């Protein structure tokens, strides 16, 4: 018999188990998380922008400092916003899977509830690391820079910190002035109104234009050109009207206030080196943010279960109640640690260990496992 060449059997590559399951979840987690974080960040930025613009209009903040202070405020809120968006992205994604009966398909395919932990962790761990970076490093830095930047703005003199088109009171509370226009260098101004009170006499000055001038000894003056000065009270004999071509007003230098940093702006290394009660409480708050974000993300897996008989929104209500309870208890325990009513170990581990146990019990409940019965056996 002729020998025919025997074909070698091809080794088929074993497909990665649950690869489609993992990647589909990761994509949906990421898209939902991006949407939620964008909405939350937009709300925070809008509210902070309204507050800062109000301070600018009232003269408490210079116009050119609004955007910088807005950026520092956003960095301050980012750790909490990322924690909320991480929790909601997992919760909303899995809740939708229950409502659309996708969970039934996965469960019948042999994928139990604990199988969801791995893709959730793949999604959550980078986010938790980012939250830890903001909480431990970037947020304290942003608070320090915001305070330093605000101190520099407050150290400006009255003219440099003036906002065109608004009335402003001097830092010595002896003048009220109005500038209609100011160039970008803050050197030249136009259409000036100044009302002052000196030696018991009130005076009002108006001028078409003016500029800032520095004397050889370092004193700074606002020189008004082509204006009028009204001194005294109308109707009295000593009321005077003076027309001038040039009038120099001394600009009082602003006093630079001393920085009084709070625990929130201390670098994390400084909190560790100086372990006072309030420093320890602040350190526990920073460590607790990424830790609580991880526990809440895992807790979202059993919380996403939807019981059609109990209503489709009941699980979301329970989830938000647990979220608020968790965060409020973190704040309460941190306050107790700062006041010396609770030791540091209990404050750091107590509430997180309690919520971890709650998470395990909910996993047992949703998986149909009774841990007490197994323990008795």
C-alpha positions in Angstrom: 0.0 0.0 0.0 1.3 3.4 -0.9 2.3 5.5 2.0 0.3 8.7 2.1 1.7 11.6 4.0 0.0 11.8 7.4 -1.2 15.3 8.3 -0.1 16.5 11.7 -2.9 17.4 14.0 -3.1 21.2 14.6 -2.9 22.4 18.2 -5.8 24.6 18.8 -5.3 27.6 21.0 -7.5 27.4 24.1 -9.5 30.6 24.2 -9.2 32.6 27.3 -12.0 31.8 29.6 -14.6 34.6 30.1 -12.5 37.0 27.9 -15.6 38.4 26.3 -17.3 38.7 29.6 -14.4 40.7 31.2 -13.8 43.1 28.3 -17.5 43.9 27.8 -17.8 44.7 31.5 -14.6 46.8 31.5 -15.8 48.9 28.5 -19.2 49.5 30.1 -17.6 50.4 33.5 -15.3 52.9 31.8 -18.0 54.6 29.7 -20.4 54.8 32.6 -17.6 56.1 35.0 -16.5 58.7 32.4 -20.1 59.9 32.1 -20.7 60.1 35.8 -17.4 61.7 36.7 -18.0 64.3 33.9 -21.4 65.2 35.3 -20.2 65.4 38.9 -17.1 67.4 37.9 -19.2 69.8 35.8 -21.6 70.4 38.8 -18.7 71.1 41.1 -16.9 73.4 38.7 -20.1 75.3 38.0 -20.9 75.9 41.7 -17.3 76.9 42.5 -17.2 79.2 39.5 -20.4 81.0 40.6 -18.9 81.3 44.1 -15.6 82.7 42.8 -17.3 85.1 40.4 -19.4 86.4 43.3 -16.2 87.0 45.3 -14.7 88.7 42.4 -17.7 91.0 41.9 -17.7 91.9 45.5 -14.0 92.7 45.5 -12.8 89.8 47.6 -10.9 88.2 44.7 -9.1 89.6 41.7 -10.5 88.7 38.3 -7.2 87.2 37.1 -7.3 84.8 40.1 -10.6 83.2 39.3 -9.3 80.5 37.0 -6.4 79.5 39.1 -8.5 79.2 42.3 -11.1 77.2 40.2 -8.3 74.7 39.3 -7.2 74.4 42.9 -10.8 73.8 44.0 -11.3 71.1 41.4 -8.2 69.3 42.6 -9.5 69.5 46.2 -12.8 67.8 45.3 -11.4 65.2 42.8 -10.7 62.3 45.3 -14.3 62.3 46.6 -15.7 62.7 43.0 -13.7 59.8 41.7 -14.8 57.7 44.7 -18.5 58.4 43.9 -18.1 57.9 40.2 -16.3 54.6 40.8 -19.0 53.3 43.0 -21.9 54.5 40.8 -20.3 53.2 37.5 -20.2 49.6 38.9 -23.6 49.9 40.6 -25.4 51.3 37.5 -23.7 48.9 35.1 -24.6 45.8 37.0 -28.1 47.1 37.8 -28.7 47.6 34.1 -27.5 44.0 33.5 -30.1 42.7 36.0 -32.9 44.8 34.5 -32.1 43.6 30.9 -31.9 40.0 32.1 -28.2 39.8 31.0 -27.4 38.4 34.5 -29.6 35.4 33.9 -27.6 34.6 30.8 -24.3 34.9 32.6 -25.5 32.9 35.6 -26.8 30.1 33.4 -23.4 30.1 31.6 -21.7 29.1 34.8 -20.5 32.6 35.9 -21.4 33.0 39.5 -21.6 36.2 41.5 -18.0 36.0 42.7 -16.8 35.8 39.1 -17.7 39.5 38.8 -15.0 40.4 41.4 -12.1 40.0 38.9 -13.3 42.4 36.2 -14.5 44.9 38.8 -11.1 44.8 40.4 -9.4 45.2 37.1 -11.4 48.4 36.6 -11.3 49.6 40.3 -7.6 49.2 41.2 -6.2 51.8 38.8 -8.9 54.2 39.9 -8.2 53.5 43.6 -4.5 54.2 43.0 -5.5 57.5 41.3 -7.7 58.4 44.3 -4.8 57.6 46.7 -2.4 59.8 44.6 -4.8 62.7 44.8 -5.7 62.2 48.5 -2.1 61.7 49.7 -0.2 64.0 47.4 -2.0 66.3 45.0 -4.9 67.6 47.1 -2.7 68.8 50.0 -0.4 70.4 47.4 -3.4 72.1 45.8 -4.6 73.5 49.1 -1.2 74.8 49.9 -0.9 76.5 46.5 -4.4 77.9 46.8 -3.6 79.5 50.1 -0.3 80.9 48.9 -1.9 82.2 45.7 -4.6 83.9 47.7 -2.1 85.5 50.0 -0.2 86.9 46.9 -3.5 88.3 45.6 -4.3 89.9 49.0 -0.8 91.5 49.1 -1.6 93.6 46.0 -2.4 97.2 46.6 -5.9 98.7 46.1 -5.3 99.8 42.5 -3.7 96.6 41.3 -6.5 94.5 42.8 -9.3 96.7 41.6 -11.9 95.2 39.2 -12.9 97.6 36.4 -16.5 98.6 36.5 -17.1 97.9 40.2 -16.9 100.0 43.3 -14.2 98.9 45.8 -13.3 99.9 49.3 -9.7 100.3 50.2 -8.1 97.9 52.7 -7.8 100.8 55.2 -11.6 101.5 54.8 -11.0 105.2 54.2 -11.6 105.3 50.5 -14.1 104.1 48.0 -13.0 104.1 44.4 -14.3 103.2 40.9 -12.2 102.5 37.8 -14.1 102.2 34.5 -11.1 101.0 32.5 -7.6 99.5 33.2 -4.9 98.3 30.9 -3.4 94.8 31.0 -0.4 96.0 32.9 -2.5 97.7 35.7 -0.5 100.9 35.1 -3.0 103.2 33.3 -6.6 103.7 34.3 -9.5 105.8 32.9 -12.6 107.5 34.2 -11.8 107.4 37.9 -14.0 108.1 40.9 -12.6 108.4 44.4 -14.4 109.2 47.6 -12.3 109.6 50.7 -12.5 110.9 54.3 -9.4 112.6 55.8 -9.2 114.7 59.0 -13.0 114.6 59.3 -13.5 116.1 55.9 -15.1 114.2 53.0 -13.8 114.6 49.5 -14.7 113.3 46.1 -12.5 113.3 43.0 -13.2 112.4 39.4 -10.7 112.3 36.6 -10.6 111.3 33.0 -7.4 109.3 33.2 -4.5 108.4 35.5 -1.5 106.2 35.9 0.6 104.6 38.6 4.0 106.1 39.5 6.8 105.0 41.8 8.8 107.5 43.7 12.6 107.2 44.3 12.0 106.1 47.9 9.7 103.3 46.7 6.4 104.8 47.5 3.7 104.3 44.9 1.2 106.9 43.8 -1.9 107.0 41.6 -1.6 110.2 39.5 -4.9 111.6 38.4 -5.0 113.8 35.3 -7.6 116.5 34.3 -10.0 116.1 37.1 -12.1 117.8 39.7 -12.1 117.6 43.5 -15.1 118.3 45.6 -14.3 118.8 49.3 -16.7 119.3 52.2 -20.4 119.1 52.5 -22.6 120.8 49.9 -24.4 123.9 51.3 -21.7 124.7 53.9 -19.5 127.8 53.6 -16.3 125.8 53.4 -17.4 123.7 50.5 -14.8 123.8 47.8 -14.5 122.8 44.1 -11.0 122.5 42.8 -10.1 121.7 39.2 -6.7 120.1 38.7 -4.4 118.9 35.9 -2.4 116.5 38.1 -3.1 115.1 41.5 -1.1 112.4 43.2 -2.6 110.0 45.7 -0.4 107.7 47.8 -1.2 104.0 47.4 -0.9 102.3 50.8 1.1 99.1 50.6 -0.9 96.0 51.5 0.1 94.0 54.6 1.0 90.4 53.8 -0.9 88.2 56.3 0.9 85.3 57.9 0.1 81.9 56.6 -1.7 79.7 59.0 -1.8 76.3 57.3 -4.4 73.7 58.4 -4.0 70.0 58.7 -5.7 69.5 55.3 -2.8 71.3 53.5 0.0 69.6 55.4 2.1 67.2 53.3 1.5 63.5 54.2 5.1 63.2 55.3 4.6 66.1 57.7 1.6 64.4 59.2 3.6 61.2 59.8 6.5 63.1 61.4 4.3 65.1 63.7 1.6 62.7 64.9 -0.7 64.9 66.9 -4.3 63.8 67.4 -5.6 66.1 64.6 -2.7 65.2 62.3 -3.5 61.5 62.8 -7.1 62.1 62.1 -6.2 63.9 58.8 -3.9 61.1 57.9 -6.6 58.5 58.5 -9.0 60.6 56.3 -6.5 60.5 53.4 -5.9 56.8 53.8 -9.6 56.1 54.2 -10.6 57.6 50.9 -9.0 55.0 48.6 -9.8 52.2 51.1 -13.5 53.1 51.3 -13.6 53.5 47.5 -12.4 49.9 47.1 -14.8 48.5 49.6 -17.8 50.4 48.1 -16.9 49.2 44.7 -17.0 45.6 45.8 -20.1 46.2 47.8 -21.8 47.5 44.6 -21.7 43.9 43.1 -24.3 42.4 45.6 -26.1 45.8 45.9 -26.9 45.8 42.1 -29.3 42.9 42.5 -32.8 44.0 41.3 -35.9 42.3 42.6 -38.8 43.1 40.3 -41.3 42.5 43.0 -39.7 45.1 45.3 -39.3 47.8 42.7 -36.5 48.5 40.3 -35.1 51.4 42.3 -35.0 49.8 45.7 -31.4 48.6 45.3 -30.3 52.1 44.3 -31.9 53.6 47.4 -30.3 51.1 49.7 -26.9 51.7 48.0 -27.1 55.4 48.5 -28.1 55.0 52.1 -25.1 52.7 52.7 -22.9 55.1 50.9 -24.0 58.1 53.0 -23.8 56.1 56.2 -20.2 54.9 55.4 -19.0 58.4 54.6 -20.7 60.0 57.6 -19.2 57.4 59.9 -15.7 58.1 58.5 -16.2 61.8 59.3 -17.4 61.0 62.8 -14.6 58.6 63.6 -12.0 61.1 62.3 -13.5 63.8 64.5 -13.4 61.4 67.5 -9.7 60.6 66.8 -8.9 64.3 66.5 -10.6 65.0 69.8 -8.8 62.1 71.5 -12.1 60.2 72.1 -10.9 57.2 70.0 -7.5 55.7 69.4 -6.0 55.8 66.0 -6.2 52.1 65.2 -9.9 51.8 66.0 -10.6 55.0 64.0 -8.8 53.7 61.0 -9.9 50.1 60.9 -13.2 50.1 62.8 -15.7 51.4 60.2 -13.8 49.9 57.3 -13.7 46.5 58.9 -17.4 46.8 59.6 -18.3 47.7 56.0 -16.0 44.8 54.8 -18.0 42.4 56.9 -21.2 43.8 55.6 -19.9 43.3 52.0 -19.0 39.7 52.8 -22.5 39.0 54.3 -24.2 40.5 51.3 -22.1 38.3 49.0 -23.0 35.2 51.0 -26.7 36.3 50.9 -26.8 36.8 47.1 -24.8 33.6 46.5 -27.2 31.6 48.6 -24.5 30.6 51.1 -25.2 30.5 54.8 -21.8 31.0 56.6 -23.3 30.3 60.0 -24.5 26.9 59.0 -21.1 25.9 57.6 -19.4 27.1 60.7 -21.7 25.0 62.9 -20.8 21.9 60.9 
